[in-house]
């Protein structure tokens, strides 16, 4: 059996293979509610054989949305529609996961189809919040600096969202601490100019993330996996870097986090990112080898053999696919065939099995 199609158990959850659908925003919600698009989009990837389907960045508060069209889990009314999605995924032998997120200063933006520019509070947008009053783009309004009460609210919002995720039936939570969103903004000295207990030193800059994890663990079942997505580097001088990412990952392992989803970038618009096939795999490899925590590799992994080689070489434990999954919802089924391996097809599709 290929490594890619082999199972992996994390706490009380067993993934039937090592292929995971990465969170990808769909910009298809109204007031945070899931709808038929999300059911079909996520459900088709479960039918397509991936072991874990991680739902797009799902906002823990209205002001935490990247755009007004983002999914949310900030009120109890959201639960019913999300239950329908998780139930369908589990019916097809995949695991339903959810990424909990807050966009911070990168919130209140138009959707990509409408230019992605910051929306103003006097229009369809809202005032953004961040660790410091530093805008992402020079033309953006500066965010409001979070005070201690505001930080406490953010932590409480993550905790309440995790509780709703339990009720909605998800079996994996991923905390989004990457791509320049709020938690990452606290981590990086390029966006965090604070002089209190949440800024300055490495220990202070990671404090919010650790407090969010602790709060989430109060309501998240001990037998279910807890993941964290980080940007392993800002790709910018003076920013968050791989050495700090390794140090953080070791601390997260001690704090009970089960896997680090290793991405990069997103904090500043001037980052110089050397895009190429598997360009982030080395981060997953280094974090895995230096800390012993499970890691996921993501970023321009598009071929089955490429994914198999990453796993076989011990560079990561899971492969997260994003755009490749958008192009081919049945990536896992086709990957197994290309590796001369076998995978169970849905009963409804078995007569078409290659």
Residue pairs with C-beta under 8 A, 6 or more apart in sequence:
1 341
2 308
2 336
2 339
2 340
2 341
3 18
3 308
3 311
3 312
4 17
4 18
4 19
4 304
4 307
4 308
4 311
4 319
4 335
4 336
4 339
4 341
5 17
5 18
5 335
5 336
5 339
5 341
5 342
5 343
6 17
6 18
7 14
7 15
7 16
7 17
7 51
8 14
8 15
8 18
8 51
8 317
8 318
9 15
10 225
10 258
10 259
10 294
11 222
11 223
11 224
11 225
11 258
12 221
12 223
12 224
13 95
13 171
13 172
13 223
13 224
13 225
15 51
15 52
15 95
15 318
16 51
16 93
16 94
16 344
17 49
17 50
17 51
17 332
17 336
17 343
18 51
18 307
18 311
18 317
18 318
18 319
19 49
19 50
19 51
19 307
19 318
19 319
19 321
19 331
19 332
19 335
20 50
20 51
20 52
20 53
20 54
20 296
20 318
20 319
20 320
20 321
21 42
21 45
21 50
21 52
21 53
21 54
21 320
21 321
21 322
21 325
22 54
22 298
22 320
22 321
22 322
22 325
23 54
23 55
23 56
23 57
23 99
23 174
23 176
23 229
24 56
24 322
24 323
24 325
24 326
25 56
25 57
25 66
25 67
25 70
26 37
26 38
26 41
26 56
26 71
27 67
27 69
27 70
27 111
27 112
27 113
28 35
28 37
28 38
28 69
29 35
29 38
29 69
29 70
29 71
29 72
30 69
31 72
32 59
32 62
32 65
32 70
32 71
32 72
32 73
32 74
32 75
32 78
33 71
33 72
33 77
33 78
33 81
34 71
34 78
34 81
34 82
34 84
34 85
35 81
38 55
38 71
38 81
38 85
39 84
39 85
39 88
42 53
42 55
42 85
42 88
42 89
42 96
43 85
43 88
43 89
43 92
44 329
45 53
45 94
45 325
45 329
46 53
46 88
46 89
46 92
46 93
46 94
46 96
47 92
47 329
47 330
47 346
47 349
48 325
48 328
48 329
48 330
48 331
48 332
48 333
49 94
49 330
49 331
49 332
49 333
49 336
49 343
49 344
49 345
50 94
50 321
50 325
50 331
50 332
51 94
51 95
51 332
52 94
52 95
52 97
52 172
52 318
53 89
53 94
53 95
53 96
53 97
54 97
54 98
54 99
54 172
54 174
54 320
55 71
55 82
55 85
55 96
55 97
55 98
55 99
55 170
56 70
56 71
56 99
57 66
57 70
57 71
57 99
57 101
57 103
57 176
57 181
58 70
58 71
58 72
58 73
58 98
58 99
58 100
58 101
58 161
59 65
59 66
59 70
59 71
59 72
59 73
59 74
59 101
59 102
59 103
60 72
60 73
60 74
60 100
60 101
60 102
60 154
60 157
60 158
60 160
60 161
61 72
61 74
61 102
61 153
61 154
61 157
62 72
62 74
62 126
63 107
63 108
63 126
63 127
63 128
63 129
64 72
64 74
64 101
64 102
64 103
64 104
64 107
64 157
64 182
65 72
65 103
65 107
65 108
66 103
66 106
66 107
66 109
66 181
67 108
67 109
67 110
67 111
68 111
68 119
68 124
68 125
69 111
72 78
73 79
73 82
73 98
73 100
73 161
73 164
73 165
73 168
74 157
74 160
74 161
76 164
78 164
78 168
79 164
79 167
79 168
82 98
82 164
82 165
82 168
82 169
82 170
83 167
83 168
83 169
85 96
86 96
86 168
86 169
86 170
86 171
87 169
89 95
89 96
90 96
90 169
90 171
92 346
93 344
95 171
95 172
96 169
96 170
96 171
96 172
97 170
97 171
97 172
97 173
97 174
97 227
98 165
98 168
98 170
98 172
98 173
98 174
99 173
99 174
99 175
99 176
99 229
100 158
100 161
100 162
100 165
100 173
100 174
100 175
100 176
100 216
101 176
101 181
102 154
102 157
102 158
102 176
102 181
102 182
102 183
103 128
103 181
103 182
104 128
104 129
104 130
104 131
104 143
104 181
104 182
104 183
104 185
105 128
105 129
105 130
105 134
105 135
105 136
105 140
105 143
105 182
105 185
105 191
106 128
106 136
106 180
106 181
107 126
107 128
107 129
108 118
108 119
108 121
108 125
108 126
108 127
108 128
109 116
109 117
109 118
109 119
109 125
110 116
110 117
110 118
110 119
118 125
118 128
118 137
118 139
118 140
118 141
119 125
119 126
120 141
121 127
127 141
127 143
127 144
128 141
128 143
128 144
129 143
129 144
129 145
129 146
129 150
129 182
130 143
130 144
130 145
130 146
130 182
130 185
130 191
131 145
131 146
131 182
131 185
131 186
131 191
131 192
131 193
131 194
131 198
131 199
132 143
132 145
132 191
132 192
132 193
132 194
132 199
133 142
133 143
133 144
133 145
134 142
134 143
134 191
134 193
135 141
135 142
135 143
136 180
136 268
136 269
137 269
144 150
145 194
146 154
148 196
151 198
151 208
154 182
154 208
154 212
155 208
155 211
155 212
155 215
156 215
158 175
158 212
158 215
158 216
159 212
159 215
159 216
159 218
159 219
162 173
162 215
162 216
162 219
162 220
163 219
165 173
165 220
166 219
166 220
166 221
171 224
171 225
172 224
172 225
172 226
172 227
173 216
173 220
173 224
173 225
173 226
173 227
174 227
174 228
174 229
174 261
175 183
175 209
175 212
175 213
175 216
175 226
175 227
175 228
175 229
176 183
176 229
177 183
177 184
177 187
177 209
177 228
177 229
177 230
177 231
178 184
178 229
178 230
178 231
178 261
178 263
178 264
178 266
179 229
179 231
179 263
179 265
179 266
179 267
180 191
180 231
180 265
180 266
180 267
180 268
181 266
183 208
183 209
183 212
184 191
184 230
184 231
184 240
184 266
184 267
185 191
185 192
185 267
186 192
186 198
186 199
186 205
186 206
186 207
186 208
186 209
187 205
187 206
187 209
187 230
187 240
187 244
187 248
188 205
188 234
188 239
188 240
188 267
189 205
189 238
189 239
189 240
190 234
190 236
190 238
190 239
190 240
190 267
190 268
191 267
191 268
192 198
192 199
192 205
193 199
194 200
194 204
196 204
197 204
197 207
198 204
198 205
198 207
198 208
199 205
202 244
202 247
206 248
206 251
209 228
209 248
209 252
210 251
210 255
213 226
213 228
213 252
213 255
213 256
213 257
214 255
216 226
217 226
217 256
220 226
225 258
225 259
226 256
226 257
226 258
227 257
227 258
227 259
227 260
227 261
227 296
228 252
228 257
228 259
228 260
228 261
229 260
229 261
229 263
230 245
230 248
230 249
230 260
230 261
230 262
230 263
231 240
231 245
231 263
231 264
231 265
231 266
231 267
232 242
232 245
232 262
232 263
232 264
232 280
232 283
232 287
233 239
233 240
233 241
233 242
233 245
233 264
233 265
233 283
234 240
234 241
234 264
234 265
234 267
234 268
234 271
235 264
235 265
235 271
235 272
235 273
235 274
236 267
236 268
236 270
236 271
236 272
239 267
239 268
240 267
242 283
242 286
245 262
245 283
245 287
246 286
246 287
246 290
246 291
249 260
249 287
249 290
249 291
249 293
250 290
250 291
250 293
252 260
252 293
253 291
253 292
253 293
257 293
258 293
258 294
259 293
259 294
259 295
259 296
259 317
259 318
260 284
260 287
260 293
260 294
260 295
260 296
261 295
261 296
261 298
261 320
262 280
262 283
262 284
262 287
262 295
262 296
262 297
262 298
262 316
263 280
263 298
263 299
264 273
264 280
264 283
264 299
265 271
265 273
273 279
275 300
276 300
277 300
277 301
277 302
277 306
278 297
278 299
278 300
278 301
278 306
278 310
279 299
279 300
280 297
280 298
280 299
280 300
281 297
281 299
281 301
281 310
281 315
281 316
282 315
284 295
284 296
284 297
284 298
284 315
284 316
285 295
285 297
285 314
285 315
285 316
287 293
287 295
288 294
288 295
288 314
288 315
288 316
288 317
289 314
294 317
294 318
295 316
295 317
295 318
296 316
296 317
296 318
296 319
296 320
297 310
297 315
297 316
297 318
297 319
297 320
298 319
298 320
298 321
298 322
301 307
301 310
301 319
301 320
301 321
301 324
302 321
302 323
302 324
304 334
304 335
304 336
304 338
304 339
305 338
305 339
307 319
307 321
307 335
308 339
310 316
310 319
311 317
311 319
321 331
324 331
325 331
328 334
332 343
333 343
333 345
334 354
336 342
336 343
337 354
345 352
345 353
